[in-house]
Amino acid sequence: MCGVPVRRTMGATAIRPDKEDNVPLIQVKLIEGVFTAPQKQEIIERLTDAMVAIEGEGMRSVTLCLVEEVASGEWGLGGHTLTADDVKALARGGDGASGRGALGSPTAKPVTPRRPQ
């Protein structure tokens, strides 16, 4: 796909080029409605800066950063759906809108998936 090597798959993936004709690709998946446009721009800038810090300034102009949003409630963690409201509550230091505790917490409570309204 576009000559970009794929080595691993995760939420934020940075791929180091093996050849001169390949470019780094950074893929980020976010839950829709959590981050503002300026925050997404900052994510792109900072991840590009991180790649440049590793590979050198010459890579800045060819570093691709792709931000994709996944619909709220269509992201699963530990067998449970995660919504934009859950993430926003966690960012505020709360338990999430579902009340199930911090992500990955041993005290996290299972929740019934929400139905779209």
ROFI-731714 format. One record per residue (C-alpha): residue in three letters; x, y, z negated. Coordinates in steps of 0.1 Angstrom, whole numbers. Example, Ala and Ser with C-alpha at 12.3 -4.5 7.8 and 13.67 -1.06 7.14 Angstrom:
<sites>
{"ALA"; {123; -45; -78}};
{"SER"; {137; -11; -71}};
</sites>
This chain:
<sites>
{"MET"; {0; 0; 0}};
{"CYS"; {18; 31; 12}};
{"GLY"; {52; 15; 6}};
{"VAL"; {49; 18; -31}};
{"PRO"; {61; -12; -50}};
{"VAL"; {38; -25; -77}};
{"ARG"; {55; -41; -107}};
{"ARG"; {30; -39; -136}};
{"THR"; {-6; -28; -143}};
{"MET"; {-17; -8; -173}};
{"GLY"; {-36; 24; -182}};
{"ALA"; {-6; 46; -174}};
{"THR"; {19; 30; -151}};
{"ALA"; {52; 45; -139}};
{"ILE"; {68; 26; -110}};
{"ARG"; {105; 32; -104}};
{"PRO"; {114; 31; -67}};
{"ASP"; {137; 4; -55}};
{"LYS"; {145; 19; -21}};
{"GLU"; {151; 54; -8}};
{"ASP"; {119; 54; 13}};
{"ASN"; {97; 45; -18}};
{"VAL"; {83; 71; -41}};
{"PRO"; {73; 68; -78}};
{"LEU"; {36; 64; -84}};
{"ILE"; {21; 71; -118}};
{"GLN"; {-15; 59; -123}};
{"VAL"; {-37; 71; -152}};
{"LYS"; {-72; 59; -159}};
{"LEU"; {-93; 80; -182}};
{"ILE"; {-129; 78; -195}};
{"GLU"; {-150; 103; -176}};
{"GLY"; {-160; 133; -196}};
{"VAL"; {-132; 132; -222}};
{"PHE"; {-106; 154; -206}};
{"THR"; {-111; 189; -190}};
{"ALA"; {-96; 198; -157}};
{"PRO"; {-68; 218; -174}};
{"GLN"; {-60; 188; -196}};
{"LYS"; {-58; 165; -166}};
{"GLN"; {-35; 190; -149}};
{"GLU"; {-13; 190; -181}};
{"ILE"; {-12; 152; -180}};
{"ILE"; {0; 153; -144}};
{"GLU"; {26; 179; -151}};
{"ARG"; {40; 161; -182}};
{"LEU"; {41; 127; -166}};
{"THR"; {59; 142; -136}};
{"ASP"; {83; 159; -159}};
{"ALA"; {90; 126; -176}};
{"MET"; {97; 109; -143}};
{"VAL"; {120; 137; -133}};
{"ALA"; {138; 134; -166}};
{"ILE"; {145; 97; -158}};
{"GLU"; {151; 99; -120}};
{"GLY"; {164; 134; -115}};
{"GLU"; {149; 167; -102}};
{"GLY"; {150; 155; -66}};
{"MET"; {121; 131; -74}};
{"ARG"; {97; 159; -84}};
{"SER"; {84; 167; -49}};
{"VAL"; {78; 130; -41}};
{"THR"; {63; 118; -75}};
{"LEU"; {27; 108; -70}};
{"CYS"; {4; 111; -100}};
{"LEU"; {-31; 97; -96}};
{"VAL"; {-57; 104; -123}};
{"GLU"; {-88; 82; -120}};
{"GLU"; {-119; 84; -142}};
{"VAL"; {-139; 55; -153}};
{"ALA"; {-176; 61; -162}};
{"SER"; {-184; 64; -199}};
{"GLY"; {-195; 30; -212}};
{"GLU"; {-178; 11; -184}};
{"TRP"; {-145; 8; -203}};
{"GLY"; {-141; -22; -227}};
{"LEU"; {-119; -26; -257}};
{"GLY"; {-119; -57; -278}};
{"GLY"; {-151; -69; -261}};
{"HIS"; {-170; -37; -268}};
{"THR"; {-178; -7; -246}};
{"LEU"; {-161; 26; -252}};
{"THR"; {-178; 58; -244}};
{"ALA"; {-167; 94; -240}};
{"ASP"; {-184; 102; -273}};
{"ASP"; {-164; 75; -290}};
{"VAL"; {-131; 89; -277}};
{"LYS"; {-140; 124; -286}};
{"ALA"; {-149; 114; -322}};
{"LEU"; {-117; 95; -325}};
{"ALA"; {-97; 126; -313}};
{"ARG"; {-114; 146; -341}};
{"GLY"; {-103; 119; -366}};
{"GLY"; {-137; 102; -370}};
{"ASP"; {-148; 66; -365}};
{"GLY"; {-162; 71; -330}};
{"ALA"; {-198; 77; -321}};
{"SER"; {-204; 39; -326}};
{"GLY"; {-191; 40; -362}};
{"ARG"; {-169; 10; -355}};
{"GLY"; {-137; 24; -369}};
{"ALA"; {-104; 33; -352}};
{"LEU"; {-95; 16; -320}};
{"GLY"; {-78; -17; -327}};
{"SER"; {-85; -14; -365}};
{"PRO"; {-89; -46; -384}};
{"THR"; {-119; -29; -400}};
{"ALA"; {-136; -21; -367}};
{"LYS"; {-172; -32; -366}};
{"PRO"; {-188; -48; -336}};
{"VAL"; {-214; -27; -318}};
{"THR"; {-242; -34; -295}};
{"PRO"; {-234; -20; -260}};
{"ARG"; {-254; 11; -252}};
{"ARG"; {-278; 11; -223}};
{"PRO"; {-276; 40; -199}};
{"GLN"; {-303; 66; -204}};
</sites>
